Amino acid sequence: MLQAASLFNQLLQHFSRTEFGSLVKKHQAERAAKGFACWAQFVAMTFCQSGPLPGVLV
């Protein structure tokens, strides 16, 4: 079975997760995080900025 990566997944592949993690450690970005990890928040914010979703009221 042929599987294709979603457009959003293709967008995220441009960001190195290991480099992102090293920058998070360098700047101590998760020292006061209580909910989302930095990567999860980045993915969520990127998804929200990727475009308007029809039928979703904010």
Buried (B, 14 or more C-beta within 10 A) or exposed (E): EEEEEEEEEEEBEEEEEEEBBEEBEEEEBBEEEEEEEBBEBBBEEEEEEEEEEEEEEE
